[in-house]
Amino acid sequence: MKYQSLLTLLLAFVCLSVFGQQKIVVEKAGQGGKKTLDFSKVRADIAQNPDPIPGLNDDMKFNQIISMEILSLEGSMIVEAYLNSTNGVFGYSGEMIRVGWKNAPQMEETDHIKFVAHLPNADALMYTETPDMGKIAMKMGSGMSMVSANFDRWNGSQIFWNGVRKTGNSRRWPHEQGLLLEEYKITDEGKTYTCWMHDWGVKADHPLAKNYIATAFGVGYLYNEKNKQLYYLHEINDGINGIAVLNIIPLDASAPKGSYLSRVPFSGKGYKPIGEYLAKEMGISNANLDQNVATEKQKAAEEENPELRRIKMQQAEKMGRISENLKENNGQFLESSDLADLAKAYTNPENQVSMWQIMDLQFQARNEEIQEELSDSNLEPEQRKKLNKQKACLANQQRVLETFRTREKNIKKKYEKGDPDDKMPDEIQTLYQQYASESAKACPE
């Protein structure tokens, strides 16, 4: 199985291009009146007294800001991420998205984002505020947040450590008496990446997640499960694009809560969980699902043709099963305010199989209706010709459906072993689009 590596994910924030070349320029830290972190205290700070992982309505506690420069052929941008090096939580403000990422494409939705926090298990907590909804908090569980797609591999596997090699080159940062950085290289899918890291040595008592990296931007603190050592990852580049630390700023315990340099720059208190906000709408949605299934079953029961009655009742039963899954996931969402719970029914393998079966049953039902109409001896020749054309069309559509249903099974089989690959959803989505196109072509005018 072909996996996308850690470094491919880390550079996902950079618009990659094969033309030209830019080098990372690391400025001296401490500019703008902000002091740099005393690195002699960093290792001890990571090892001791981890803060609890925050929930939706908790304070977001951090002890550092990592200021980074992301470079590509399209330009550069400065990103500042809050980091709690004791528990692996990192976050950034909505203002940073709008201002720091000024060269990146912006969406209207980002105007409403106040803060985003990423947890060590790849969940994300997002806080928004709009005139219509007010202050809303939501979770984006694994599979929904920007770091989730490859989280298991960059946070839980040894792909990076199995492939990376030390070159023997070294340098100091941020000045000649600063931290010793050593050069490492790793090759992935024909491209070589250069990393500059500092090895803090054996640290078996770390409170962080195994194979942990502190930020999704590619710089921060990594733990190597192979040799039980902690590393500071300062810079990654591929010769054209890259990410490098400009500064590490310690947060001030005495700064006012909510200020830029406070240990609690943001609090989730006062934000309504989105599940609570949408409870009424979800109740209406569940009632509509029940009503739709009841209507389909009633129609099936009233069907005079025994074969059509059997087919339509099967359809209604499968729709009912999908509806039950939807209602179950809606209930989980109301409890958790986790968008991943809301999305589960739409990625549920049972629901996907049922949808293919429902489409097949729809073809069967229409075919039975055509057969019934064709049995009329008084049918006009032109109408008979039209119905026979529809029957041939249905046969073609059923063949297309079976072909694509088999392709979907093969895609899922390809990814069923090992870590799930983020390319599978893309392949499935492309498959559905191709199916819609090919199904339409099965019935030419």
C-alpha positions in Angstrom: 0.0 0.0 0.0 1.3 3.4 -1.0 1.1 5.9 1.9 1.5 9.7 1.8 4.3 10.4 4.2 4.6 12.7 7.1 6.4 15.3 5.2 3.9 15.4 2.4 1.3 16.3 5.0 3.5 18.9 6.7 4.0 20.7 3.4 0.4 20.6 2.5 0.1 24.2 3.6 2.5 25.2 0.9 1.5 25.5 -2.7 4.1 23.2 -4.3 5.6 24.0 -7.7 8.3 22.5 -9.8 9.7 25.8 -11.1 12.3 28.0 -9.5 13.9 27.8 -6.1 13.6 29.7 -2.8 15.6 29.2 0.3 14.4 29.5 3.9 15.7 32.6 5.6 15.4 32.3 9.3 15.4 35.7 11.0 16.9 36.2 14.4 14.4 35.7 17.1 13.4 38.4 19.5 12.4 41.1 17.1 9.6 43.5 17.8 10.3 43.5 21.5 9.2 39.9 22.0 11.7 37.9 24.1 12.8 34.4 23.0 12.3 31.3 25.0 15.1 30.1 27.3 15.8 26.7 25.7 17.6 25.5 28.8 14.1 25.4 30.4 12.2 23.9 27.5 12.9 20.2 28.2 12.0 20.5 31.9 8.8 22.4 31.0 7.7 19.6 28.6 8.5 16.9 31.1 6.6 18.3 34.1 3.0 18.9 35.1 1.0 18.4 31.9 -2.2 20.6 31.7 -5.4 18.7 31.1 -6.7 18.4 27.6 -9.4 21.1 27.2 -13.1 20.4 26.5 -15.4 22.6 24.4 -16.2 25.1 27.2 -12.8 25.2 28.9 -9.9 27.7 29.0 -7.4 27.2 26.2 -4.1 27.1 28.1 -0.7 27.5 26.3 2.8 28.2 27.3 4.5 29.2 24.0 3.9 30.8 20.7 5.8 29.4 17.7 6.1 32.0 15.0 6.7 30.4 11.6 7.4 31.5 8.1 5.9 29.4 5.3 7.6 30.0 1.9 6.5 29.0 -1.6 6.9 30.2 -5.1 3.6 32.0 -4.7 5.0 34.1 -1.8 5.4 33.8 2.0 3.2 34.1 5.0 3.8 34.3 8.8 1.8 31.9 11.0 1.8 32.1 14.8 0.5 29.1 16.6 -0.1 28.9 20.3 1.4 25.7 21.8 1.0 23.9 25.1 4.2 21.8 25.1 3.1 20.0 28.3 0.1 18.3 26.6 0.4 18.7 22.9 -2.5 21.1 22.3 -1.9 23.9 19.7 -4.2 26.6 18.4 -4.5 29.8 16.5 -6.9 32.7 16.4 -9.3 33.6 13.7 -7.4 36.8 13.2 -4.2 34.8 12.4 -6.2 33.0 9.7 -7.3 36.3 8.2 -4.1 38.3 8.6 -1.3 35.8 8.9 -2.5 33.8 5.9 -3.0 36.9 3.8 -1.6 35.1 0.7 -3.8 32.1 1.1 -7.3 31.8 -0.4 -9.8 33.1 2.1 -13.4 31.9 2.5 -16.3 34.1 3.9 -16.7 31.6 6.7 -13.3 32.5 8.1 -14.6 35.9 9.1 -16.6 34.2 11.8 -13.9 32.1 13.3 -12.6 33.2 16.7 -10.3 30.4 17.6 -9.3 26.9 16.6 -7.6 24.4 19.0 -6.1 21.0 17.8 -5.9 18.2 20.4 -3.2 15.4 20.4 -5.8 12.8 19.3 -6.4 14.9 16.0 -9.7 16.3 17.2 -10.2 20.0 16.7 -12.3 22.5 18.7 -13.6 25.5 16.7 -15.3 28.6 18.0 -17.3 31.0 15.8 -19.5 34.0 16.3 -22.1 35.4 13.9 -25.0 37.8 14.3 -27.5 35.0 13.5 -26.1 32.2 15.6 -24.2 34.0 18.3 -21.3 32.3 20.0 -21.0 28.6 18.9 -18.5 25.9 19.8 -18.1 22.7 17.8 -15.8 19.7 17.7 -14.3 18.3 14.5 -13.5 14.8 15.4 -10.8 12.6 13.7 -11.4 12.7 9.9 -12.9 16.2 9.9 -10.1 18.6 11.0 -7.2 19.7 8.8 -4.7 17.5 10.6 -6.8 14.4 10.7 -6.4 12.9 7.2 -2.8 11.6 7.9 -2.9 11.9 11.6 -2.3 8.2 12.3 0.7 8.1 10.1 2.4 11.4 11.2 1.4 11.0 14.8 1.3 7.3 15.4 3.6 5.5 12.9 7.3 5.2 12.4 7.4 6.2 8.7 9.3 9.4 9.3 11.8 7.9 11.8 12.3 4.8 9.6 13.3 7.0 6.6 15.1 10.0 8.0 18.9 10.1 8.1 21.4 12.5 9.8 23.8 14.2 7.3 26.5 15.3 9.8 25.9 19.0 9.1 24.9 21.3 12.0 24.3 25.0 12.8 23.2 27.2 15.7 19.9 29.0 16.2 19.0 31.7 16.8 22.6 32.9 17.2 26.1 31.4 17.5 25.7 30.5 21.1 22.1 29.2 20.5 20.5 25.8 20.2 22.5 23.2 18.2 20.5 22.1 15.1 21.5 19.0 13.1 20.6 18.4 9.5 18.5 15.3 8.5 17.3 14.3 5.1 14.4 12.0 4.0 13.3 11.0 0.5 9.7 10.4 -0.2 8.2 9.5 -3.7 11.3 10.7 -5.4 11.6 14.1 -3.6 14.2 14.8 -0.9 13.3 16.9 2.2 15.8 18.6 4.5 15.0 18.9 8.2 16.9 20.8 10.9 16.3 19.3 14.4 17.7 19.4 17.9 17.9 16.2 19.9 17.2 16.5 23.6 18.1 12.9 24.3 16.3 10.1 26.1 13.1 11.1 27.7 11.1 8.0 28.7 9.0 9.9 31.2 7.3 12.2 28.6 3.6 13.0 29.2 2.9 13.4 25.5 1.3 11.1 23.0 3.6 8.6 21.4 5.4 9.8 18.2 4.0 13.2 19.0 4.4 16.3 17.0 3.4 19.6 18.5 1.9 21.5 15.6 0.4 20.5 12.3 2.5 23.1 10.6 5.5 20.8 10.7 7.7 22.4 13.4 7.6 21.9 17.1 8.4 18.9 19.3 8.6 15.3 18.1 8.9 12.1 20.2 10.7 9.1 18.6 9.3 5.9 20.0 12.2 4.0 18.6 14.9 5.5 20.7 12.7 7.2 23.4 14.2 10.6 22.5 12.6 14.0 22.2 13.4 16.3 19.3 12.7 19.9 18.4 11.9 20.2 14.7 12.9 23.7 13.5 12.7 23.7 9.7 11.5 21.6 6.8 12.2 22.4 3.1 12.2 20.7 -0.2 14.5 23.1 -1.9 11.6 25.2 -3.3 9.1 25.4 -0.4 9.5 25.2 3.3 8.5 26.0 6.8 10.9 27.5 9.4 10.7 28.9 12.9 11.2 32.6 13.3 10.7 32.8 17.0 9.5 31.0 20.1 7.8 33.3 22.5 7.1 32.3 26.1 3.6 33.2 27.4 3.3 35.3 30.5 1.4 33.9 33.5 0.8 37.4 34.8 -0.6 38.8 31.5 -4.4 39.5 31.6 -6.6 36.6 30.5 -7.4 36.8 26.9 -4.5 39.0 25.9 -2.1 38.0 23.2 0.7 36.9 25.6 -1.6 35.4 28.2 -1.4 31.7 29.1 -5.1 31.7 28.4 -5.5 33.8 25.2 -8.9 32.3 24.6 -11.7 30.7 26.6 -14.5 28.5 25.4 -16.7 29.6 28.3 -19.9 31.3 27.1 -20.0 29.5 23.8 -23.0 27.3 23.1 -22.2 23.8 21.8 -23.6 23.5 18.3 -25.5 20.3 19.2 -27.4 22.2 21.8 -28.0 25.0 19.3 -29.4 22.6 16.6 -31.4 20.4 19.0 -34.8 21.6 17.7 -33.9 21.4 14.1 -32.5 17.8 14.6 -35.8 16.8 16.2 -37.7 18.0 13.2 -35.3 16.2 10.9 -35.7 12.9 12.7 -39.5 13.3 12.5 -39.3 13.9 8.8 -37.2 10.8 8.3 -39.8 8.7 10.1 -42.6 10.3 8.1 -40.9 9.6 4.7 -40.3 6.0 5.5 -43.9 5.5 6.7 -45.2 7.1 3.5 -43.0 4.8 1.3 -44.2 1.7 3.2 -47.8 2.8 2.8 -47.4 3.3 -1.0 -45.7 -0.2 -1.2 -48.6 -1.8 0.7 -51.2 -0.3 -1.6 -49.4 -1.6 -4.8 -51.6 -4.1 -6.6 -48.9 -5.7 -8.6 -47.4 -8.4 -6.3 -43.9 -8.1 -7.7 -43.9 -4.3 -7.6 -45.2 -4.5 -4.0 -42.3 -6.8 -3.0 -39.7 -4.5 -4.7 -41.1 -1.3 -3.2 -41.4 -2.8 0.2 -37.7 -3.8 0.0 -36.9 -0.2 -0.9 -38.9 1.2 2.0 -37.2 -1.2 4.5 -33.7 -0.2 3.3 -34.7 3.5 3.5 -35.8 2.8 7.0 -32.5 1.3 8.0 -30.6 4.3 6.6 -33.0 6.6 8.5 -32.4 4.7 11.7 -28.6 5.2 11.2 -29.1 8.9 10.5 -31.2 9.3 13.7 -28.6 7.4 15.8 -25.8 9.7 14.5 -28.0 12.7 15.0 -28.4 11.7 18.6 -24.6 11.3 19.0 -24.1 14.7 17.5 -26.5 16.3 19.9 -24.5 14.9 22.8 -21.0 15.6 21.5 -21.4 18.6 19.2 -18.9 16.7 17.0 -19.3 17.2 13.3 -17.7 13.8 12.8 -20.7 12.2 14.5 -23.1 14.1 12.2 -21.2 12.8 9.1 -20.9 9.2 10.2 -24.2 8.1 8.6 -23.1 9.4 5.2 -19.8 7.4 5.4 -21.4 4.4 7.0 -20.5 1.3 4.9 -24.0 -0.2 5.5 -25.7 3.0 4.3 -23.5 3.1 1.2 -24.3 -0.6 0.3 -28.0 0.2 0.9 -27.9 3.1 -1.4 -26.5 1.0 -4.3 -29.3 -1.6 -3.5 -32.0 1.1 -3.5 -30.9 2.3 -6.9 -30.9 -1.2 -8.2 -34.4 -1.8 -6.8 -35.6 1.4 -8.4 -34.4 0.0 -11.8 -36.2 -3.3 -11.0 -39.4 -1.5 -10.1 -39.4 0.6 -13.3 -38.6 -2.4 -15.4 -41.6 -4.2 -13.9 -43.8 -1.2 -14.6 -42.6 -1.2 -18.3 -43.3 -5.0 -18.6 -46.9 -4.4 -17.3 -47.5 -1.6 -19.8 -46.0 -3.7 -22.7 -48.5 -6.5 -21.9 -51.3 -4.3 -23.1 -52.3 -5.6 -26.5 -54.0 -2.3 -27.4 -50.7 -0.4 -27.0 -49.9 2.0 -29.8 -46.8 1.1 -31.9 -45.0 4.4 -31.1 -45.7 4.0 -27.4 -44.4 0.3 -27.5 -41.2 1.5 -29.2 -40.7 4.2 -26.6 -41.2 1.7 -23.7 -38.8 -0.8 -25.3 -36.2 1.9 -25.6 -36.7 2.7 -21.9 -36.3 -1.0 -21.1 -33.0 -1.2 -22.9 -31.9 2.0 -21.1 -32.6 0.4 -17.8 -30.6 -2.7 -18.7 -27.6 -0.5 -19.6 -28.0 1.5 -16.3 -28.1 -1.7 -14.3 -24.9 -2.8 -15.9 -23.2 0.5 -15.2 -24.4 0.4 -11.6 -23.0 -3.1 -11.1 -19.7 -2.1 -12.6 -19.3 0.9 -10.3 -20.5 -1.0 -7.3 -17.7 -3.5 -7.9 -15.2 -0.7 -8.4 -16.2 0.8 -5.0 -15.6 -2.6 -3.4 -12.2 -2.8 -4.9 -11.2 0.7 -3.7 -12.3 -0.2 -0.2 -10.4 -3.5 -0.3 -7.3 -1.6 -1.4 -7.4 0.4 1.8 -8.7 -2.2 4.3 -5.3 -3.1 5.7 -3.0 -0.8 7.6 -3.7 2.9 8.4 -6.6 4.4 6.5 -5.4 6.6 3.6 -6.7 10.0 3.1 -6.9 9.3 -0.7 -9.8 6.8 -0.3 -12.5 9.4 0.3 -11.3 11.3 -2.8 -11.3 8.1 -4.9 -14.8 7.2 -3.7 -16.1 10.7 -4.4 -14.6 10.6 -7.9 -16.2 7.2 -8.4 -19.7 8.6 -7.6 -19.2 11.5 -10.0 -18.1 9.1 -12.7 -21.1 6.8 -12.0 -23.5 9.7 -12.4 -21.9 10.6 -15.8 -21.8 7.1 -17.1 -25.3 6.3 -16.0 -26.6 9.3 -17.9 -24.7 8.2 -21.0 -26.4 4.8 -20.8 -29.6 6.3 -22.1 -28.7 8.3 -25.3 -31.5 10.3 -26.9 
